[in-house]
Amino acid sequence: MSLFTSLRNALLRSIPIVLALVLALGSFLIAQRSQMRLWDNSPHGSLETPDYFIKNLSWNRFVPTKQKVNALQSDYAEHIPQEDLIFLKNINLRMTHFKHPEIIVTAKNGELNNMNGQLLLTGNVTLHRGGTNNQKLWLNTEKMEADLDYEIIHAKSRPTLKKGAHQITADEIIINNIDSELTALNSVNVQLAAKTTRN
């Protein structure tokens, strides 16, 4: 067997190994890039690598002095130790207060600050508040900030709020669930349903 034939055979045998290494490296780089996307758009700028991630996160926080429970679920979460931030995907948040109507919020993305209980939600954010007929409301927006301790919801990015047959659109809407206060800010458009009378 000639030297050329031996080299050719060795090269042909090594092609599957080289291909496997290239595919493994490509998969690793894609996985790294997809994880980085969770915090790339953070207002905190460049952040360090997460120290852990959790799939199917379920997080409950009971606040005895305020008689309430915050229950947060997320398909995927990453923790950044530098700022003590948790980045979340596909969020469902329940704010249950024993004296006030329950609030349920869903969103595509979220950023929870562990130090102060502030939650930033983005992407198809919806809020539903239960309770009696005069307490129920729906809100849709693309960006919302929530103070989990004081139950203050600050909806941004031109939110729309529906309460019964009435609708409010504004640049920003603030809901204080504990004090049952609602504030609409800038470019407010209110559509009130006409009352109907029965004979």
Backbone torsions as a table, in degrees:
resi	resn	phi	psi	omega
1	MET	NA	131.5	-177.3
2	SER	-76.6	163.6	178.0
3	LEU	-62.5	-38.5	179.7
4	PHE	-62.5	-43.6	-179.8
5	THR	-65.4	-40.7	179.0
6	SER	-63.2	-43.6	178.8
7	LEU	-65.0	-41.3	179.4
8	ARG	-62.8	-43.3	179.6
9	ASN	-64.9	-41.1	178.6
10	ALA	-64.6	-40.0	178.8
11	LEU	-65.2	-42.9	179.6
12	LEU	-64.5	-36.7	178.4
13	ARG	-69.8	-28.4	-177.1
14	SER	-85.5	-12.8	-178.7
15	ILE	-59.4	-46.5	178.6
16	PRO	-60.9	-35.8	179.9
17	ILE	-67.6	-43.8	179.1
18	VAL	-63.0	-44.2	178.4
19	LEU	-61.1	-41.7	179.1
20	ALA	-63.3	-41.0	177.9
21	LEU	-65.0	-41.4	178.6
22	VAL	-63.6	-43.9	179.1
23	LEU	-64.3	-40.7	179.0
24	ALA	-63.8	-43.7	178.7
25	LEU	-64.0	-42.7	178.0
26	GLY	-61.8	-42.6	178.3
27	SER	-63.1	-41.1	178.9
28	PHE	-62.7	-45.6	-179.3
29	LEU	-64.9	-39.4	177.5
30	ILE	-65.1	-42.5	178.9
31	ALA	-63.1	-42.3	178.6
32	GLN	-63.0	-41.9	-178.0
33	ARG	-68.2	-39.8	-178.9
34	SER	-67.8	-33.9	176.6
35	GLN	-69.9	-39.4	-178.1
36	MET	-64.2	-26.2	-177.7
37	ARG	-62.5	-23.2	-178.8
38	LEU	-65.0	-34.1	-176.6
39	TRP	-117.4	1.5	180.0
40	ASP	-58.1	-35.8	-176.6
41	ASN	-94.7	17.2	-178.5
42	SER	-68.9	140.5	175.4
43	PRO	-67.6	-8.0	-180.0
44	HIS	-83.0	0.3	177.9
45	GLY	78.5	-152.0	-176.6
46	SER	-70.9	126.3	-178.6
47	LEU	-120.1	159.8	179.9
48	GLU	-76.5	173.7	-179.6
49	THR	-67.5	143.4	178.5
50	PRO	-63.8	148.9	178.3
51	ASP	-91.9	-17.5	172.5
52	TYR	-160.1	160.9	172.9
53	PHE	-134.1	155.0	-177.8
54	ILE	-133.3	132.5	171.4
55	LYS	-97.5	141.9	-179.9
56	ASN	55.3	57.1	179.4
57	LEU	-69.8	136.4	171.4
58	SER	-131.8	117.4	-171.5
59	TRP	-129.2	123.5	178.9
60	ASN	-120.5	138.2	179.9
61	ARG	-133.6	114.0	179.1
62	PHE	-97.8	128.6	178.9
63	VAL	-114.1	93.7	-173.0
64	PRO	-61.8	-35.9	-177.5
65	THR	-68.9	-25.4	-180.0
66	LYS	-105.2	2.4	177.8
67	GLN	51.8	55.0	179.6
68	LYS	-150.2	162.2	178.6
69	VAL	-130.2	132.6	171.5
70	ASN	-107.3	123.2	178.9
71	ALA	-119.9	118.2	-177.1
72	LEU	-118.4	133.6	175.2
73	GLN	-125.5	144.0	-178.7
74	SER	-149.5	142.2	178.2
75	ASP	-66.0	-33.1	-174.8
76	TYR	-153.2	138.8	-179.0
77	ALA	-141.6	143.0	175.2
78	GLU	-127.3	136.8	-179.9
79	HIS	-105.1	129.1	177.0
80	ILE	-106.4	108.1	-174.0
81	PRO	-66.6	-28.9	-176.5
82	GLN	-54.2	-44.0	-178.7
83	GLU	-113.3	1.1	-173.6
84	ASP	54.6	49.8	179.1
85	LEU	-107.4	146.1	173.2
86	ILE	-119.4	121.3	177.5
87	PHE	-94.8	134.8	-168.9
88	LEU	-126.7	151.4	175.1
89	LYS	-125.2	137.6	176.9
90	ASN	51.8	83.2	-169.8
91	ILE	-104.0	142.8	169.5
92	ASN	-131.9	117.6	-177.4
93	LEU	-118.8	131.2	173.9
94	ARG	-117.1	122.5	176.1
95	MET	-108.7	103.1	-175.4
96	THR	-107.8	118.3	178.4
97	HIS	-116.1	135.8	-174.6
98	PHE	-70.3	-16.3	-179.4
99	LYS	-114.5	-5.4	-175.0
100	HIS	-131.7	161.5	-178.5
101	PRO	-61.4	145.6	177.9
102	GLU	-71.7	141.5	175.8
103	ILE	-114.9	133.1	175.9
104	ILE	-120.3	127.5	-178.7
105	VAL	-125.6	136.1	173.6
106	THR	-125.1	150.2	179.7
107	ALA	-161.7	160.9	178.1
108	LYS	-77.1	-41.8	-175.1
109	ASN	-131.6	153.4	178.1
110	GLY	-153.1	160.2	178.7
111	GLU	-140.2	110.4	-177.3
112	LEU	-102.5	124.6	175.3
113	ASN	-92.4	110.2	-176.8
114	ASN	-66.0	-25.7	-174.4
115	MET	-75.5	-35.2	-175.7
116	ASN	-123.7	4.0	177.4
117	GLY	71.7	19.0	178.5
118	GLN	-88.5	135.9	-179.5
119	LEU	-123.9	122.9	175.8
120	LEU	-103.0	125.5	-178.9
121	LEU	-118.4	139.6	178.2
122	THR	-140.5	154.3	174.7
123	GLY	84.4	100.3	175.4
124	ASN	50.4	55.5	-177.7
125	VAL	-83.9	127.5	176.4
126	THR	-125.9	143.8	178.4
127	LEU	-130.4	136.6	174.2
128	HIS	-130.3	126.9	174.5
129	ARG	-110.1	128.8	-180.0
130	GLY	-86.3	-153.7	179.5
131	GLY	106.1	-160.7	178.9
132	THR	-71.9	172.2	-176.5
133	ASN	-56.9	-38.3	-178.9
134	ASN	-79.8	-5.6	177.3
135	GLN	-100.9	-23.1	-174.7
136	LYS	-66.9	140.2	173.5
137	LEU	-157.6	158.5	176.0
138	TRP	-124.0	144.2	178.1
139	LEU	-140.8	135.9	177.5
140	ASN	-126.1	137.5	178.6
141	THR	-161.6	175.8	176.0
142	GLU	-102.9	-13.2	-179.0
143	LYS	-148.8	134.6	-178.3
144	MET	-148.6	141.5	172.9
145	GLU	-114.3	137.3	-178.7
146	ALA	-128.6	130.6	171.8
147	ASP	-95.2	106.2	-172.7
148	LEU	-69.5	-27.5	-179.6
149	ASP	-76.0	-41.4	-174.0
150	TYR	-105.1	4.5	177.4
151	GLU	52.9	46.9	174.8
152	ILE	-108.6	123.1	-178.6
153	ILE	-108.5	126.1	178.9
154	HIS	-119.1	100.7	-179.2
155	ALA	-90.0	130.6	-179.5
156	LYS	-120.3	-175.7	175.7
157	SER	64.1	49.6	174.7
158	ARG	55.2	63.1	-179.8
159	PRO	-72.6	157.5	174.2
160	THR	-121.7	127.3	-179.4
161	LEU	-115.9	132.5	177.7
162	LYS	-119.3	129.4	177.0
163	LYS	-133.6	106.7	-173.2
164	GLY	63.6	-129.7	178.3
165	ALA	-92.1	2.2	-179.3
166	HIS	-93.0	152.4	-179.5
167	GLN	-141.2	138.9	177.5
168	ILE	-127.3	131.6	172.2
169	THR	-123.0	137.5	-179.2
170	ALA	-155.6	170.5	175.5
171	ASP	-65.4	-38.0	178.8
172	GLU	-145.7	146.2	175.6
173	ILE	-132.0	130.9	179.5
174	ILE	-115.3	128.8	178.4
175	ILE	-117.9	123.1	172.9
176	ASN	-105.0	101.6	-173.3
177	ASN	-68.8	-34.5	-177.2
178	ILE	-69.6	-43.8	-179.2
179	ASP	-91.2	1.0	-178.6
180	SER	53.1	45.6	178.6
181	GLU	-111.3	143.3	178.0
182	LEU	-131.3	128.4	-178.9
183	THR	-127.2	127.6	175.3
184	ALA	-108.8	133.4	-175.0
185	LEU	-119.3	133.3	169.6
186	ASN	60.5	132.5	177.0
187	SER	49.0	51.7	-176.1
188	VAL	-81.3	131.0	176.0
189	ASN	-124.6	118.9	-177.1
190	VAL	-115.1	128.7	174.7
191	GLN	-116.8	110.8	179.8
192	LEU	-99.3	134.1	178.2
193	ALA	-75.0	140.2	178.4
194	ALA	-68.8	140.3	178.0
195	LYS	-76.8	140.9	176.2
196	THR	-109.5	141.7	179.3
197	THR	-110.2	147.8	178.6
198	ARG	-114.6	139.5	177.9
199	ASN	-90.3	NA	NA
